């Protein structure tokens, strides 16, 4: 058996985490840029930046969620918690 020391385990963990793709920062910056351009065109830069940032965050969050579902990275704990909560709701309703 090959045993790993603490540093090797930490390096392996970092390698696994580096392979993930995060879309939120990408779409936030793109949304901010587009919002800035639209805000400048309509002579209302703060509103345009706000709308662009919000849209970028929404798109980035949905892309991250889709990527996590596709790769099977969705946490099993949340599924179990949802199941337990729905079972509790059913039990309360039947009483």
C-alpha positions as CSV (number, residue, x, y, z in Angstrom):
1,X,0.0,0.0,0.0
2,X,1.2,3.5,-0.8
3,X,0.5,6.0,1.9
4,X,0.3,9.7,1.1
5,X,1.5,12.3,3.5
6,X,-0.5,15.4,4.3
7,X,1.1,17.6,1.6
8,X,0.4,15.1,-1.1
9,X,-3.2,14.8,-0.2
10,X,-3.6,18.6,-0.1
11,X,-1.9,18.9,-3.5
12,X,-4.3,16.3,-5.0
13,X,-7.3,18.1,-3.5
14,X,-6.2,21.4,-5.1
15,X,-5.8,19.7,-8.5
16,X,-9.3,18.4,-8.3
17,X,-10.7,21.8,-7.3
18,X,-8.8,23.6,-10.2
19,X,-10.6,21.5,-12.8
20,X,-14.0,23.1,-11.9
21,X,-15.5,25.8,-14.1
22,X,-17.1,28.7,-12.5
23,X,-19.4,30.8,-14.8
24,X,-20.6,33.4,-12.3
25,X,-17.6,35.8,-12.5
26,X,-17.4,35.5,-16.2
27,X,-21.1,36.4,-16.8
28,X,-21.0,39.1,-14.1
29,X,-18.2,40.9,-15.9
30,X,-19.9,40.4,-19.3
31,X,-23.2,41.6,-18.0
32,X,-21.5,44.6,-16.4
33,X,-19.9,45.5,-19.7
34,X,-23.0,45.2,-21.7
35,X,-25.0,47.1,-19.0
36,X,-22.4,49.9,-19.1
37,X,-22.7,50.1,-22.9
38,X,-26.5,50.2,-22.7
39,X,-26.5,52.7,-19.9
40,X,-24.2,55.0,-21.8
41,X,-26.4,54.7,-24.9
42,X,-29.6,55.5,-22.9
43,X,-27.8,58.2,-20.8
44,X,-28.4,56.3,-17.5
45,X,-25.2,54.5,-16.7
46,X,-26.0,53.4,-13.1
47,X,-29.3,51.7,-14.1
48,X,-27.7,50.0,-17.1
49,X,-24.8,48.7,-14.9
50,X,-27.2,47.4,-12.3
51,X,-29.4,45.6,-14.8
52,X,-26.4,44.2,-16.6
53,X,-24.8,43.0,-13.3
54,X,-28.1,41.4,-12.2
55,X,-28.6,39.6,-15.5
56,X,-25.0,38.4,-15.5
57,X,-25.4,37.0,-12.0
58,X,-28.6,35.2,-13.0
59,X,-27.1,33.7,-16.1
60,X,-23.9,32.7,-14.3
61,X,-25.7,31.1,-11.4
62,X,-27.9,29.1,-13.8
63,X,-24.9,28.0,-15.8
64,X,-23.0,26.9,-12.6
65,X,-26.1,25.0,-11.5
66,X,-26.4,23.3,-14.9
67,X,-22.7,22.4,-14.9
68,X,-23.0,21.0,-11.4
69,X,-26.0,18.9,-12.4
70,X,-24.3,17.7,-15.5
71,X,-21.1,16.6,-13.7
72,X,-23.0,15.1,-10.8
73,X,-21.5,17.5,-8.3
74,X,-24.9,18.3,-6.7
75,X,-24.7,17.6,-3.0
76,X,-26.5,14.5,-1.9
77,X,-27.1,16.1,1.5
78,X,-29.5,18.7,0.1
79,X,-31.5,15.9,-1.6
80,X,-31.7,14.0,1.6
81,X,-32.7,17.2,3.5
82,X,-35.4,17.9,1.0
83,X,-36.8,14.4,1.2
84,X,-36.8,14.5,5.0
85,X,-38.6,17.9,4.9
86,X,-41.3,16.7,2.5
87,X,-41.9,13.6,4.6
88,X,-42.3,15.8,7.7
89,X,-44.8,18.0,5.9
90,X,-46.8,15.0,4.8
91,X,-46.9,13.7,8.4
92,X,-48.0,17.0,9.8
93,X,-50.7,17.2,7.1
94,X,-52.1,13.8,7.9
95,X,-52.5,14.5,11.6
